[in-house]
């Protein structure tokens, strides 16, 4: 079963992040809200769009909006991937 890892998410998000911060995501900030990580709504939209295309999963817009931390987004994506695999 495919799974989105923190490293995968970090690499995707870094593509769309305005700064050159290589440490955008790590285990210390899994529960920090995206806004505090300087992630704007456009960046998150681009990130989730790419995840949907690459991983072949459909994510509910309301659930995406509610996923305000990296951990919440990982959980959302990986739950959707598990449903597809079942």
C-alpha positions in Angstrom: 0.0 0.0 0.0 1.3 3.4 -0.9 1.8 5.9 1.9 2.7 9.6 2.1 5.6 10.1 4.4 6.7 13.2 6.2 9.7 13.4 3.9 7.5 13.1 0.8 5.1 15.8 2.1 8.0 18.1 3.0 9.5 17.7 -0.5 6.2 18.5 -2.2 5.6 21.5 0.0 9.1 22.8 -0.5 8.4 23.0 -4.2 5.6 25.5 -3.6 7.1 27.3 -0.6 8.3 30.9 -1.1 11.4 30.7 1.0 14.4 28.4 0.6 14.0 26.8 4.0 15.1 23.2 3.6 13.8 22.4 7.1 10.2 23.2 6.4 8.9 20.0 7.9 10.4 17.6 10.4 9.2 15.7 13.4 9.4 18.7 15.7 6.8 20.6 13.8 4.3 17.9 12.9 1.6 19.6 15.1 2.4 23.2 14.2 -0.3 24.9 12.2 0.6 25.6 8.6 0.1 29.3 9.1 2.9 29.3 11.7 5.1 27.4 9.2 4.6 30.3 6.7 2.4 28.1 4.4 -0.3 30.1 2.7 -3.5 28.7 1.2 -2.2 28.8 -2.4 0.8 26.7 -1.4 -1.5 24.1 0.4 -3.8 24.0 -2.6 -0.9 23.3 -4.9 0.4 20.7 -2.5 -2.8 18.8 -2.2 -3.4 19.0 -5.9 0.0 17.4 -6.6 -0.7 14.7 -3.9 -4.0 13.9 -5.5 -2.4 13.6 -9.0 0.7 11.6 -7.9 -1.0 9.3 -5.5 -4.3 8.9 -7.4 -6.5 9.8 -4.4 -9.4 12.2 -4.1 -9.4 14.4 -1.1 -12.5 16.1 0.3 -12.1 19.9 0.2 -13.7 20.4 3.6 -11.4 17.8 5.2 -8.4 19.4 3.5 -9.4 22.8 5.0 -9.7 21.2 8.4 -6.2 19.6 8.1 -4.3 22.5 9.6 -1.1 20.8 10.6 1.3 18.5 8.7 0.2 15.5 10.9 -3.4 16.1 10.1 -2.7 16.3 6.4 -0.6 13.1 6.5 -3.4 11.4 8.3 -6.0 12.6 5.8 -4.0 11.5 2.8 -2.9 8.2 4.3 -6.5 7.4 5.3 -7.7 8.1 1.8 -4.9 5.9 0.4 -5.9 3.1 2.7 -9.5 3.4 1.5 -8.4 3.2 -2.1 -6.3 0.1 -1.4 -9.1 -1.7 0.4 
